[in-house]
Amino acid sequence: MTNFIDLRKAFDCIHHPSLWWIMKKYGISDDIIVIIQNLYEQGQSSIKWNYAIAEWFIVITGVRLGCILSPLLFTVCPSYGLDYEKSIV
């Protein structure tokens, strides 16, 4: 079985609720998960185009670019996927 991850877009595709679930599966303490959830809770974005700003929307996917935790949070999801694949083969 072969897995392919498009790393150019992968940081934007991490689903937050899935990330919290996977962190719990790996045994990361609830206290740490809650702290990280608070960093991502109610994150909002907007699009600026031709000096106009669109409506703000809630962000539920992706890790923050430039955040020191982002690479660690990103690696949790593919690692779990690979571990799961090994368990079913």
C-alpha distance (Angstrom), angle and dihedral (degrees) to the residues before:
residue distance angle dihedral
M1 . . .
T2 3.81 . .
N3 3.79 128.5 .
F4 3.77 125.1 -159.2
I5 3.79 125.0 -168.2
D6 3.79 121.2 -172.4
L7 3.80 97.2 -140.8
R8 3.81 92.6 -170.9
K9 3.79 90.2 72.1
A10 3.78 101.6 20.3
F11 3.81 97.5 97.6
D12 3.81 88.9 59.1
C13 3.80 94.2 50.5
I14 3.80 103.6 59.6
H15 3.83 106.6 119.8
H16 3.81 107.6 -140.2
P17 3.84 99.2 -144.3
S18 3.81 89.2 49.0
L19 3.79 90.7 49.1
W20 3.83 91.8 53.8
W21 3.82 90.1 48.7
I22 3.81 93.0 49.5
M23 3.82 91.9 47.2
K24 3.81 88.4 53.8
K25 3.83 90.2 49.2
Y26 3.83 89.0 54.0
G27 3.80 89.5 54.7
I28 3.79 98.1 -109.0
S29 3.79 107.8 159.9
D30 3.78 119.6 -100.5
D31 3.82 89.7 -123.5
I32 3.81 92.0 60.0
I33 3.81 92.3 44.2
V34 3.82 90.9 51.6
I35 3.82 91.4 50.2
I36 3.81 90.9 52.3
Q37 3.82 91.6 43.6
N38 3.81 88.7 54.9
L39 3.81 89.4 55.8
Y40 3.82 90.2 55.4
E41 3.82 99.8 34.2
Q42 3.78 114.9 121.4
G43 3.80 92.8 -5.1
Q44 3.78 108.8 175.3
S45 3.78 135.4 -164.6
S46 3.76 137.5 -176.5
I47 3.76 135.7 -168.7
K48 3.78 121.9 -121.5
W49 3.79 115.8 -157.1
N50 3.80 127.4 165.5
Y51 3.82 91.0 -10.5
A52 3.81 91.2 -55.8
I53 3.79 122.0 114.8
A54 3.80 119.5 -144.8
E55 3.78 124.5 -142.6
W56 3.80 116.0 -69.1
F57 3.82 117.6 -108.5
I58 3.81 134.8 -167.0
V59 3.81 115.2 -105.0
I60 3.83 115.5 -139.4
T61 3.80 99.3 164.4
G62 3.76 136.3 57.0
V63 3.75 136.7 37.9
R64 3.77 121.8 -100.6
L65 3.76 115.2 -91.5
G66 3.78 111.6 -125.6
C67 3.81 94.3 18.9
I68 3.79 113.1 129.2
L69 3.84 90.2 -136.1
S70 3.81 95.3 52.8
P71 3.83 98.8 86.4
L72 3.82 90.5 48.8
L73 3.81 93.3 46.9
F74 3.79 90.5 45.9
T75 3.82 94.4 53.6
V76 3.81 92.6 52.6
C77 3.83 94.0 71.7
P78 3.82 101.0 49.3
S79 3.81 89.6 41.2
Y80 3.79 90.3 56.0
G81 3.80 91.0 47.3
L82 3.79 91.5 52.6
D83 3.81 92.2 45.8
Y84 3.80 89.8 50.2
E85 3.79 92.1 48.9
K86 3.82 91.1 52.3
S87 3.80 90.3 51.4
I88 3.83 93.6 55.6
V89 3.80 98.1 43.2
